[in-house]
Amino acid sequence: MKETTFIKQNQKKWAQFERNKNNASSDPEKLGELYSEINNDLSYAQTFYKKRTVRAYLNHLAQDAHRRLYKQKKEPFGTVWKAWTVDIPLEIYRARKNILFALILFLIYATIGAFSTYQDIDFAKSILGGRYIQITEENIANGDPLGIYGSGSQGSMFIDITINNIQVALMAFFGGILFSLGTHVILFNNAIMVGVFQYFFKMKGLLLTSFLTIWIHGAFEISAIVIASGAGFTLGHGLLFPGSYTRLQALQMSGMRGIRIMLSLVPIFIIAGFLESYVTRHYQTLPDWSKWLIVLFSFSLILFYYLVYPILVARKYPHKVNENPEVSPLKNKKFDLHLIRKNADTLRDSFQFYRIKFPLFWKLNLKFVVPLILLIAIYQNYTHWDDLNTFYYFDWASQMSILFGNIYSGTYNGTSDLIISFAWIIPLSVYACIIFYSFNKEPKEHLDRDFIGFLKNRLWKVVLGAIPFYLIMMFVPFYIQLPLIFIAPFFFILPASLGLNNTKKAVSEGFDFASKHWTKGFVTLLVLCLSVFFLSQPFAFVLSIQEGSGEPPMNDLLDWFCNFLQPILLEYTSYHTEIVNLFRQLIYLLFFLLIIPLFFIVSGFIFYTAREEVNATGLYKAFEKFGKRSKTQETKADFDE
């Protein structure tokens, strides 16, 4: 299209945007649509009119609009009001079947808990804990059956209860990512506890007393768990039934829908924590009518906002009911390894590279790395079999110490573990070679023989490059590792230099590039470590610490599942604790294998950035193509090698 034609077609739209951008009464949605169209026009102009005035004009217009619409824009009250009165209720309406399904399951599981207690009173001890039953029976004898709610200060109790409620709800939601299995486990555990609790007090002749006490706060607390489970089933639905979308796109959409539902629970967590801390403890002095009023009002509020009101909103906005959240299309892209990337670009491209090349390096990983890791794991668990019959204070740290032979752990058994600690560098270096090999290969392009040749040529070089960073991570106490994070960037890209660099100066260039890009290495390494920390919370929660009984004060999703699994195994084998610990190790190893490539990918992109800044490799390659392009037909110079 000619530039003049392009301008004529769009000038009215640009003029309309210029008139409205400074007008406070302009429709923000219409303004946003115009801004989006101007960005599209700018992209077109940047492609076809790079050196023309129209590109500069659109670039200025887009930048000015962005600054006004986003940087200086304060979120109006109307937007927040619309989210709570339209967007979230519509999301609840779309998830109504999942929420109803969660409610039905909760009632079934609670009935199972009550019936099991009816069959065997000792079942209550296995669910609620022997210590809790003992304290409750003592309180009943003293005429204060629910006195446990009066223990502790109100302020600290409010904080602890609110945090615990949020954690349980988040576990119920994130459990959906395990194809809804984790959500089932969380819902089952909580429903069983409610059923057991209520029937235990019925057997003591205190059903009404317990009902009017626990449901003062339970109306909000239990409802929040059920609704969070409905959000978890919504999340899992995207994985189980992606429809015409890819599974990742369906997960993105269902995740956004579930998050909106979870946001609606924030005030419920606060109200439930407040009632349990400040009101429930006074159950003996409160008149029954006030308890009934609180319980009925609480349930009425929940039913209105999560049942009645979403139906009313759906009828008012029928055209919005079937709207899907917008997701970015997942397109494969060819990565230019000669770009100079900023930190944000490095991280973004690393995650995209991981997604695109995952089939390639995971196939090679299954053939060359997993067998080595399985051999090490089998040997370590054989030599540490007695250690598997224990619940550990920090479970994830102790289980990984068994696998890696941590010399500072209480499970350390001498020379054997020391050898294993050094042996781990081989499978990790092979894994690094797989990642570096994939930088110049397409997912369907590799041949095993080709990779074996690459491995023979690069493995020991990568091992040499990985040793300094590996020694810091494996043999330096954790309290010294924290300050050493400032030194780690000097060694971070050394394996990439030896795995991707063909020159004889790979080692010296690796140190040279690392020293000149210390900031980039430090920032990306810090972001990756923080990302790993947050991603690991559902199954390696830092506060999920095991006591001697094996029951952690705060559960993560893996704890919930293992607590569900162990009583079942107890019926069939005496090795139930060992099996549960082996299962935990399997989860930790899978996470480790899935997350470690990101570190190698990031180091590879930093290496290419550093090399381009110092050696301008891409620029020299571009010069080699100078004068070789044809205006009438494509040649090899038109394609990246």
LODREN-557956 format. One record per residue (C-alpha): x, y, z; residue number from 1. Coordinates in pm, whole numbers. Layout:
N
REC      xx      yy      zz  num
REC       X       Y       Z  NUM
...
% end
This chain:
641
REC      xx      yy      zz  num
REC       0       0       0    1
REC     128     348     -89    2
REC     201     579     201    3
REC     -52     839      81    4
REC    -326     574      60    5
REC    -238     452     409    6
REC    -267     807     547    7
REC    -599     877     373    8
REC    -752     557     510    9
REC    -658     630     871   10
REC    -628    1008     917   11
REC    -985    1050    1049   12
REC    -920     790    1315   13
REC    -593     956    1419   14
REC    -758    1298    1431   15
REC   -1043    1160    1644   16
REC    -791    1013    1888   17
REC    -601    1343    1914   18
REC    -926    1528    1988   19
REC   -1037    1281    2256   20
REC    -714    1189    2433   21
REC    -716    1503    2651   22
REC   -1092    1511    2702   23
REC   -1185    1387    3050   24
REC   -1540    1305    2935   25
REC   -1426    1068    2660   26
REC   -1537     706    2677   27
REC   -1230     518    2813   28
REC   -1324     195    2635   29
REC   -1352     372    2299   30
REC   -1027     554    2368   31
REC    -859     223    2449   32
REC    -984      72    2122   33
REC    -847     368    1924   34
REC    -514     340    2107   35
REC    -496     -30    2016   36
REC    -566      48    1649   37
REC    -299     321    1647   38
REC     -46      68    1780   39
REC    -139    -164    1493   40
REC     -94     122    1246   41
REC     242     201    1403   42
REC     355    -161    1360   43
REC     252    -146     994   44
REC     433     185     943   45
REC     749      54    1111   46
REC     749    -237     865   47
REC     675     -53     538   48
REC     756     316     603   49
REC    1063     298     825   50
REC    1212     630     714   51
REC     892     820     649   52
REC     728    1099     849   53
REC     412     897     912   54
REC     609     647    1120   55
REC     756     922    1338   56
REC     412    1083    1377   57
REC     246     756    1484   58
REC     533     674    1718   59
REC     496    1013    1890   60
REC     118     975    1906   61
REC     141     625    2057   62
REC     403     727    2315   63
REC     204    1032    2423   64
REC    -114     826    2449   65
REC      59     554    2648   66
REC     196     807    2894   67
REC    -144     967    2942   68
REC    -350     650    2951   69
REC    -124     437    3169   70
REC     158     618    3342   71
REC     -44     915    3462   72
REC    -380     745    3479   73
REC    -532     688    3821   74
REC    -764     394    3853   75
REC   -1116     539    3876   76
REC   -1356     415    4137   77
REC   -1597     319    3857   78
REC   -1354      58    3721   79
REC   -1320    -109    4061   80
REC   -1696     -93    4114   81
REC   -1756    -250    3771   82
REC   -1515    -533    3852   83
REC   -1703    -625    4172   84
REC   -2052    -567    4038   85
REC   -2020    -704    3681   86
REC   -1694    -880    3593   87
REC   -1651   -1102    3900   88
REC   -2023   -1198    3925   89
REC   -2015   -1296    3556   90
REC   -1707   -1509    3623   91
REC   -1886   -1674    3915   92
REC   -2185   -1739    3688   93
REC   -1961   -1904    3425   94
REC   -1811   -2125    3697   95
REC   -2147   -2206    3860   96
REC   -2135   -2574    3764   97
REC   -1784   -2615    3907   98
REC   -1884   -2440    4231   99
REC   -2198   -2657    4257  100
REC   -1985   -2965    4193  101
REC   -1749   -2858    4475  102
REC   -2046   -2806    4711  103
REC   -2192   -3150    4632  104
REC   -1853   -3316    4686  105
REC   -1809   -3129    5014  106
REC   -2145   -3253    5144  107
REC   -2067   -3610    5036  108
REC   -1722   -3606    5199  109
REC   -1861   -3446    5518  110
REC   -2127   -3719    5535  111
REC   -1855   -3982    5498  112
REC   -1667   -3822    5789  113
REC   -1977   -3816    6009  114
REC   -2070   -4175    5922  115
REC   -1715   -4299    5986  116
REC   -1722   -4132    6329  117
REC   -2058   -4297    6397  118
REC   -1903   -4634    6312  119
REC   -1584   -4582    6514  120
REC   -1521   -4297    6759  121
REC   -1145   -4352    6724  122
REC   -1178   -4228    6366  123
REC   -1220   -3878    6512  124
REC    -878   -3906    6678  125
REC    -713   -4002    6349  126
REC    -867   -3698    6174  127
REC    -870   -3427    6443  128
REC    -569   -3554    6636  129
REC    -552   -3728    6973  130
REC    -430   -3414    7148  131
REC    -724   -3207    7017  132
REC    -977   -3471    7128  133
REC    -818   -3487    7474  134
REC    -830   -3107    7519  135
REC   -1190   -3093    7394  136
REC   -1304   -3367    7632  137
REC   -1138   -3183    7921  138
REC   -1317   -2862    7815  139
REC   -1650   -3048    7801  140
REC   -1591   -3177    8154  141
REC   -1519   -2819    8266  142
REC   -1840   -2686    8110  143
REC   -1659   -2502    7827  144
REC   -1681   -2749    7534  145
REC   -1546   -2507    7271  146
REC   -1302   -2327    7497  147
REC   -1024   -2388    7246  148
REC   -1152   -2083    7055  149
REC   -1082   -1866    7359  150
REC    -712   -1954    7383  151
REC    -451   -1706    7264  152
REC    -463   -1333    7203  153
REC    -726   -1201    6966  154
REC    -487   -1006    6744  155
REC    -239   -1287    6681  156
REC    -527   -1533    6642  157
REC    -686   -1311    6376  158
REC    -361   -1294    6176  159
REC    -288   -1669    6206  160
REC    -642   -1774    6115  161
REC    -664   -1536    5818  162
REC    -327   -1653    5680  163
REC    -425   -2017    5729  164
REC    -761   -1966    5552  165
REC    -589   -1794    5260  166
REC    -333   -2074    5238  167
REC    -596   -2349    5234  168
REC    -799   -2164    4969  169
REC    -490   -2109    4753  170
REC    -399   -2476    4781  171
REC    -752   -2570    4677  172
REC    -722   -2337    4378  173
REC    -370   -2427    4266  174
REC    -453   -2795    4317  175
REC    -653   -2764    3997  176
REC    -332   -2749    3796  177
REC    -281   -3118    3881  178
REC    -581   -3198    3659  179
REC    -806   -3111    3959  180
REC    -663   -3395    4170  181
REC    -508   -3156    4425  182
REC    -838   -2972    4462  183
REC   -1014   -3300    4536  184
REC    -759   -3380    4807  185
REC    -791   -3039    4979  186
REC   -1171   -3048    4962  187
REC   -1180   -3406    5091  188
REC    -956   -3329    5390  189
REC   -1154   -3022    5497  190
REC   -1496   -3179    5443  191
REC   -1400   -3492    5638  192
REC   -1281   -3273    5927  193
REC   -1610   -3078    5933  194
REC   -1817   -3397    5927  195
REC   -1609   -3561    6200  196
REC   -1613   -3245    6414  197
REC   -1989   -3202    6398  198
REC   -2072   -3568    6464  199
REC   -1821   -3590    6749  200
REC   -2009   -3314    6930  201
REC   -2342   -3478    6844  202
REC   -2223   -3791    7022  203
REC   -2145   -3571    7322  204
REC   -2497   -3423    7309  205
REC   -2367   -3081    7199  206
REC   -2469   -3068    6832  207
REC   -2665   -2741    6854  208
REC   -2400   -2577    7075  209
REC   -2123   -2670    6834  210
REC   -2330   -2573    6529  211
REC   -2411   -2224    6659  212
REC   -2048   -2176    6760  213
REC   -1839   -2291    6467  214
REC   -2075   -2164    6198  215
REC   -2047   -1809    6334  216
REC   -1722   -1797    6138  217
REC   -1766   -2125    5947  218
REC   -2037   -1983    5720  219
REC   -1772   -1764    5559  220
REC   -1471   -1992    5613  221
REC   -1622   -2315    5477  222
REC   -1799   -2130    5196  223
REC   -1464   -1981    5094  224
REC   -1307   -2330    5076  225
REC   -1595   -2458    4861  226
REC   -1580   -2157    4628  227
REC   -1198   -2179    4606  228
REC   -1239   -2547    4517  229
REC   -1484   -2443    4245  230
REC   -1216   -2205    4115  231
REC    -967   -2495    4132  232
REC   -1200   -2715    3925  233
REC   -1231   -2425    3678  234
REC    -851   -2417    3653  235
REC    -833   -2793    3606  236
REC   -1111   -2781    3348  237
REC    -880   -2590    3114  238
REC    -627   -2873    3126  239
REC    -879   -3156    3105  240
REC   -1106   -3008    2838  241
REC    -911   -2753    2627  242
REC   -1161   -2769    2339  243
REC   -1033   -2600    2024  244
REC    -752   -2424    2214  245
REC    -411   -2562    2294  246
REC    -385   -2694    2647  247
REC    -160   -2404    2745  248
REC    -402   -2144    2605  249
REC    -695   -2314    2780  250
REC    -494   -2312    3103  251
REC    -427   -1939    3062  252
REC    -798   -1864    3019  253
REC    -916   -2090    3300  254
REC    -641   -1952    3524  255
REC    -756   -1593    3466  256
REC   -1114   -1693    3539  257
REC   -1016   -1876    3856  258
REC    -805   -1584    3979  259
REC   -1102   -1347    3945  260
REC   -1312   -1580    4160  261
REC   -1031   -1601    4415  262
REC   -1015   -1221    4432  263
REC   -1378   -1217    4543  264
REC   -1280   -1425    4847  265
REC   -1038   -1168    4993  266
REC   -1301    -989    5209  267
REC   -1446   -1326    5310  268
REC   -1109   -1440    5450  269
REC   -1085   -1120    5655  270
REC   -1442   -1142    5786  271
REC   -1405   -1512    5874  272
REC   -1078   -1446    6060  273
REC   -1233   -1152    6246  274
REC   -1543   -1348    6353  275
REC   -1342   -1649    6470  276
REC   -1096   -1434    6665  277
REC   -1326   -1172    6816  278
REC   -1678   -1322    6820  279
REC   -1668   -1702    6836  280
REC   -1464   -1701    7158  281
REC   -1762   -1534    7334  282
REC   -2005   -1809    7234  283
REC   -2109   -1875    7595  284
REC   -2213   -1516    7665  285
REC   -2384   -1451    7332  286
REC   -2762   -1516    7328  287
REC   -2876   -1786    7086  288
REC   -3080   -1540    6877  289
REC   -2767   -1338    6803  290
REC   -2580   -1651    6696  291
REC   -2866   -1752    6466  292
REC   -2873   -1400    6327  293
REC   -2499   -1402    6247  294
REC   -2511   -1751    6091  295
REC   -2822   -1685    5880  296
REC   -2702   -1340    5772  297
REC   -2363   -1484    5673  298
REC   -2516   -1762    5463  299
REC   -2765   -1516    5310  300
REC   -2481   -1285    5206  301
REC   -2287   -1574    5051  302
REC   -2594   -1705    4868  303
REC   -2682   -1362    4736  304
REC   -2339   -1272    4598  305
REC   -2245   -1620    4471  306
REC   -2586   -1747    4354  307
REC   -2861   -1487    4313  308
REC   -2664   -1181    4203  309
REC   -2457   -1359    3931  310
REC   -2784   -1482    3773  311
REC   -2920   -1126    3772  312
REC   -2600    -990    3615  313
REC   -2597   -1268    3353  314
REC   -2954   -1178    3254  315
REC   -2862    -812    3231  316
REC   -2551    -875    3018  317
REC   -2634   -1192    2818  318
REC   -2387   -1094    2543  319
REC   -2099   -1111    2793  320
REC   -2175   -1451    2942  321
REC   -1984   -1649    2680  322
REC   -1691   -1411    2645  323
REC   -1348   -1572    2680  324
REC   -1048   -1396    2835  325
REC    -799   -1275    2576  326
REC    -482   -1482    2555  327
REC    -173   -1413    2352  328
REC    -135   -1649    2055  329
REC     147   -1897    2109  330
REC     355   -1864    1796  331
REC     682   -2034    1729  332
REC     960   -1789    1659  333
REC    1312   -1811    1531  334
REC    1548   -1664    1787  335
REC    1816   -1428    1662  336
REC    2117   -1529    1868  337
REC    2305   -1216    1767  338
REC    2072    -966    1931  339
REC    2185    -747    2220  340
REC    1914    -820    2476  341
REC    1818    -623    2783  342
REC    1732    -804    3107  343
REC    1358    -811    3035  344
REC    1420    -936    2679  345
REC    1653   -1207    2806  346
REC    1396   -1338    3053  347
REC    1106   -1317    2808  348
REC    1296   -1494    2530  349
REC    1423   -1755    2776  350
REC    1070   -1856    2873  351
REC     961   -1862    2507  352
REC    1269   -2063    2414  353
REC    1186   -2308    2693  354
REC     833   -2355    2561  355
REC     934   -2393    2196  356
REC    1240   -2617    2243  357
REC    1091   -2823    2528  358
REC    1007   -3124    2304  359
REC    1365   -3137    2179  360
REC    1557   -3120    2501  361
REC    1305   -3329    2697  362
REC    1338   -3617    2447  363
REC    1714   -3605    2486  364
REC    1676   -3564    2861  365
REC    1474   -3887    2887  366
REC    1744   -4075    2696  367
REC    2063   -3933    2843  368
REC    1993   -3763    3177  369
REC    1700   -3937    3347  370
REC    1872   -4281    3348  371
REC    2177   -4133    3523  372
REC    1960   -3956    3781  373
REC    1757   -4272    3844  374
REC    2077   -4468    3910  375
REC    2194   -4208    4161  376
REC    1850   -4189    4327  377
REC    1817   -4567    4357  378
REC    2166   -4596    4506  379
REC    2111   -4309    4750  380
REC    1776   -4440    4873  381
REC    1926   -4787    4914  382
REC    2209   -4654    5131  383
REC    1970   -4417    5317  384
REC    1680   -4659    5361  385
REC    1669   -4603    5736  386
REC    1644   -4228    5680  387
REC    1326   -4275    5478  388
REC    1139   -4388    5790  389
REC    1144   -4035    5929  390
REC     946   -3713    5892  391
REC    1182   -3418    5859  392
REC    1151   -3069    5998  393
REC    1221   -2914    5656  394
REC    1106   -3198    5436  395
REC    1210   -3066    5095  396
REC    1560   -2980    5218  397
REC    1613   -3317    5387  398
REC    1478   -3522    5095  399
REC    1703   -3340    4849  400
REC    1994   -3381    5092  401
REC    1943   -3757    5075  402
REC    1949   -3747    4696  403
REC    2246   -3511    4661  404
REC    2451   -3630    4959  405
REC    2457   -3297    5141  406
REC    2760   -3297    5374  407
REC    2587   -3052    5612  408
REC    2271   -3258    5654  409
REC    2185   -3489    5942  410
REC    2144   -3767    5684  411
REC    2508   -3746    5570  412
REC    2672   -4090    5579  413
REC    3035   -4018    5495  414
REC    3249   -4095    5191  415
REC    2963   -4245    4986  416
REC    2763   -3922    5004  417
REC    3071   -3714    4927  418
REC    3131   -3915    4608  419
REC    2765   -3881    4508  420
REC    2782   -3505    4566  421
REC    3057   -3481    4305  422
REC    2894   -3740    4076  423
REC    2585   -3520    4030  424
REC    2787   -3279    3816  425
REC    2786   -3536    3530  426
REC    2407   -3558    3468  427
REC    2374   -3184    3526  428
REC    2646   -3113    3270  429
REC    2483   -3352    3022  430
REC    2159   -3162    3077  431
REC    2343   -2835    3011  432
REC    2485   -2979    2688  433
REC    2132   -3069    2578  434
REC    2022   -2710    2631  435
REC    2322   -2562    2452  436
REC    2278   -2813    2166  437
REC    1915   -2701    2124  438
REC    2018   -2338    2063  439
REC    2105   -2426    1704  440
REC    1855   -2706    1644  441
REC    1485   -2713    1570  442
REC    1255   -2937    1782  443
REC    1218   -3199    1504  444
REC    1569   -3166    1365  445
REC    1791   -3357    1606  446
REC    1955   -3694    1554  447
REC    2089   -3896    1846  448
REC    2421   -3949    1671  449
REC    2450   -3577    1607  450
REC    2394   -3499    1973  451
REC    2636   -3773    2085  452
REC    2903   -3610    1868  453
REC    2824   -3273    2029  454
REC    2836   -3436    2373  455
REC    3177   -3594    2312  456
REC    3315   -3260    2201  457
REC    3162   -3040    2474  458
REC    3080   -3246    2786  459
REC    3412   -3215    2971  460
REC    3442   -2851    2875  461
REC    3098   -2785    3026  462
REC    3191   -2987    3336  463
REC    3500   -2766    3375  464
REC    3289   -2454    3335  465
REC    3022   -2574    3579  466
REC    3261   -2673    3861  467
REC    3304   -2324    4022  468
REC    2929   -2251    4032  469
REC    2854   -2610    4135  470
REC    3101   -2600    4425  471
REC    2936   -2283    4557  472
REC    2589   -2438    4542  473
REC    2681   -2781    4679  474
REC    2964   -2739    4929  475
REC    2918   -2393    5078  476
REC    2681   -2363    5380  477
REC    2356   -2186    5297  478
REC    2431   -1897    5535  479
REC    2745   -1822    5331  480
REC    2573   -1881    4996  481
REC    2354   -1574    5045  482
REC    2641   -1321    5036  483
REC    2812   -1529    4764  484
REC    2525   -1451    4527  485
REC    2725   -1138    4444  486
REC    3011   -1359    4323  487
REC    2797   -1619    4146  488
REC    2738   -1404    3831  489
REC    3112   -1425    3752  490
REC    3069   -1803    3701  491
REC    2709   -1807    3576  492
REC    2778   -1789    3202  493
REC    3105   -1986    3204  494
REC    2934   -2322    3116  495
REC    2748   -2148    2832  496
REC    3073   -2002    2700  497
REC    3232   -2347    2692  498
REC    2920   -2513    2553  499
REC    2841   -2256    2281  500
REC    3180   -2105    2198  501
REC    3398   -2270    1934  502
REC    3710   -2061    2001  503
REC    4013   -2171    2200  504
REC    3965   -1872    2430  505
REC    3627   -1993    2560  506
REC    3736   -1989    2926  507
REC    3896   -1645    2922  508
REC    3611   -1503    2714  509
REC    3360   -1656    2957  510
REC    3518   -1476    3252  511
REC    3559   -1158    3046  512
REC    3193   -1158    2936  513
REC    3076   -1237    3289  514
REC    3274    -952    3445  515
REC    3142    -702    3188  516
REC    2784    -826    3235  517
REC    2785    -879    3610  518
REC    2469    -669    3654  519
REC    2278    -863    3389  520
REC    2389   -1194    3539  521
REC    2301   -1083    3892  522
REC    1955    -949    3802  523
REC    1851   -1247    3590  524
REC    1989   -1495    3844  525
REC    1803   -1318    4124  526
REC    1476   -1313    3925  527
REC    1513   -1682    3841  528
REC    1579   -1775    4205  529
REC    1276   -1576    4320  530
REC    1063   -1735    4046  531
REC    1172   -2083    4153  532
REC    1095   -1993    4513  533
REC     738   -1887    4437  534
REC     672   -2169    4190  535
REC     781   -2425    4449  536
REC     545   -2306    4724  537
REC     254   -2543    4643  538
REC     475   -2845    4723  539
REC     778   -2705    4903  540
REC     619   -2436    5115  541
REC     887   -2277    5334  542
REC     661   -2290    5643  543
REC     548   -2646    5575  544
REC     767   -2788    5852  545
REC     729   -3138    5985  546
REC     708   -3210    6358  547
REC     791   -3541    6519  548
REC     442   -3671    6445  549
REC     480   -3582    6080  550
REC     196   -3327    6089  551
REC     316   -2985    5971  552
REC     173   -2675    6141  553
REC     108   -2529    5793  554
REC      41   -2765    5502  555
REC     137   -2725    5140  556
REC     -37   -2910    4860  557
REC     208   -3201    4874  558
REC     154   -3233    5250  559
REC    -221   -3250    5198  560
REC    -184   -3524    4939  561
REC      65   -3725    5145  562
REC    -159   -3697    5452  563
REC    -438   -3834    5234  564
REC    -217   -4111    5090  565
REC     -47   -4239    5405  566
REC    -356   -4374    5591  567
REC    -445   -4568    5277  568
REC     -96   -4718    5253  569
REC    -107   -4795    5626  570
REC    -377   -5053    5557  571
REC    -163   -5244    5307  572
REC     206   -5211    5400  573
REC     438   -5139    5689  574
REC     656   -4930    5456  575
REC     398   -4652    5427  576
REC     635   -4379    5550  577
REC     911   -4488    5313  578
REC     672   -4488    5016  579
REC     541   -4141    5104  580
REC     897   -4006    5130  581
REC     989   -4165    4796  582
REC     682   -4001    4644  583
REC     794   -3665    4785  584
REC    1139   -3717    4632  585
REC     981   -3792    4295  586
REC     787   -3464    4301  587
REC    1095   -3265    4405  588
REC    1306   -3427    4130  589
REC    1044   -3361    3863  590
REC    1031   -2996    3962  591
REC    1410   -2980    3963  592
REC    1432   -3134    3614  593
REC    1167   -2898    3478  594
REC    1315   -2580    3626  595
REC    1692   -2628    3581  596
REC    1688   -2569    3200  597
REC    1580   -2207    3256  598
REC    1913   -2129    3425  599
REC    2112   -2273    3132  600
REC    1891   -2098    2874  601
REC    1929   -1760    3046  602
REC    2306   -1805    3071  603
REC    2312   -1890    2698  604
REC    2127   -1572    2598  605
REC    2352   -1362    2824  606
REC    2655   -1521    2658  607
REC    2529   -1436    2308  608
REC    2447   -1079    2417  609
REC    2794   -1033    2568  610
REC    2965   -1181    2264  611
REC    2769    -956    2029  612
REC    2864    -645    2226  613
REC    3233    -739    2233  614
REC    3285    -920    1901  615
REC    2985    -800    1690  616
REC    2950   -1149    1544  617
REC    2607   -1081    1397  618
REC    2727    -760    1236  619
REC    3013    -942    1061  620
REC    2770   -1205     934  621
REC    2546    -929     799  622
REC    2846    -779     617  623
REC    2914   -1117     457  624
REC    2568   -1098     293  625
REC    2623    -745     167  626
REC    2569    -728    -210  627
REC    2454   -1090    -234  628
REC    2078   -1025    -216  629
REC    1874   -1032    -535  630
REC    1579    -802    -601  631
REC    1405   -1058    -826  632
REC    1458   -1392    -651  633
REC    1542   -1535    -310  634
REC    1893   -1657    -237  635
REC    2064   -1817      62  636
REC    2153   -1468     184  637
REC    1784   -1403     249  638
REC    1767   -1671     515  639
REC    1931   -1701     856  640
REC    2173   -1990     879  641
% end
